[in-house]
Amino acid sequence: MPTSPPSAAQTPQSQTALPLAAASTSAARPVEVLDGKIMIVDHEPVNVLVAKKHLQAAGYSNFETTVDTANALQSIIAAGPDVLLLDVNMPNANGIEILRELRNRPGFRHLPVLILTANDDASVKLSCLELGATDFLIKPVDPMELAPRVRNALQNKCFQDQLQHHTEDLEETIQQRTADLERSRREVIYCLARAAELRDNDTGNHVIRVGRFAGLIAGQLGLPDWYVEDIELAAQLHDVGKIAVPDAILLKPGRLMPSEFAVIQTHVKLGHQIIKPHTINDGSSRRRSSYEECPIERDSGSLMRLAASITQTHHEKFDGSGYPLGLAGEDIPLEGRITAVADVYDALASERPYKKPMPREKCFSILEESRGSHFDPRVLDAFFAAVPEILKVQAEYRDHYNHDAAPDAGSA
Ligand SMILES: [Fe+2]
C-alpha cells in the first residue's frame, strides 16, 4: 500500500539532490540546495527566530537575517542570497518597494522571493505577484509549509543558475570558436599570399607589409575599423595571380620583352579568377557610401570581395593609363587605389635579391611625382600621414637579407 511522502521537514537529507549555481563546465562552486543562502527580512526578531528555527529543523544552515528594515535593501544586496523571505509591512520600509527595487537590479531580477505577511489583502498579493514574488506565506507561518516552499524556491533558483551558467559557457565557446575561425582564416590567406610571393623569390614579408600599409592608409582615410581589418588581409592577396604565371617569364632575369610583360600583366586577371569564385558576388551590387566609397557594412563575403577587387585593380592608374581595365579616377575601387600606393612604395623601398632598396626620400618623391597620374591624391595624402606607422612596419617585417634596408631614421 502506497504511503504519503514524508514532509521535507521530516527528511532534510532528501533535499540535497540538486546543486545551486552548478553547471557542467562552470568554475562556480556547486551549492547543494540545503547549502543555499536563505535571507530573512522582518522587523520582528521573534518572527526571524521562528522561521530560522523551522528551517534549521529541515536541515538548512546558511542564513542571513536582518531586523534593520531601514537598511534592508542594502543588506540584501550585500548578502546576495539564494532565496529571500521578506516581510511586507515593516516600519521604515515596505516589502513591496524593496521587491520593486530588487527587480530593477540585474543580479536580483530572478531571485526567488517568498512574501511573509499577516496581511491577506488581495491588492497586496497582486502587487507582489506583478513584481515577480515567488510565493506567499501568511503569518504566523505554518512550519509544515515553510520548508517545502523554501525548497521549491531554491530548486527553481538552481535551475535558473544552471541555465545561466550554461548560456555563459555557450557564449564563451562561441567566442572561442569564432576567434579560432578568424585566426585560421588569416593564416590561410597569408599562406596563399606567401605561396605566390615565394615563387617570385620573395621572403613573404612583402605581402605582410603591403597589407599593413593598406590598413594604415585606410585608417588615415577614416574608413570603418572592419574595413581597415579586412583590407589589411585582402591586400596580402594582391599578387596571388602570380601563381599561374609561367616560371620562364616570372623568374626571367633582366628585362622582359613586351610580349613577356603582357604575360606578367595577366596576373591581375588570374588572381581575380582565383579569388572571385569564392565571393558571394562581384561587389558591383554592394551598397557603398557616397563619400567613403567602401561598402557600408561588413558581411560574410566582404573580405573575399575586397580581395577579388584588389587582385583585379591594384595596377590601375588614376589617369586611366593602368591595366587591365584602364579605369580612371574614382571608377577604380578605393581598395585598388589604396593597394596601388602600398604596393609601389614597398617595391621601391625594399631590397630584393636583384636590387638595392631605394632611399626613403627618393621613394617619397617618386610617389609624389605620380600624384594624380598613377595615384589618387587623397590616398597619397593618407599614405604620407601614416608614414610614422609605416616605418615601424618596415622595421618589424624587414626581409632577412635586407640588412641595409632599415628605414633611414634621419631622412623622413
Ligand atoms: Fe601586381
Residues whose N, C-alpha, C, O or C-beta is under 5 A from the ligand:
A	BS01	LIG	H238 D239
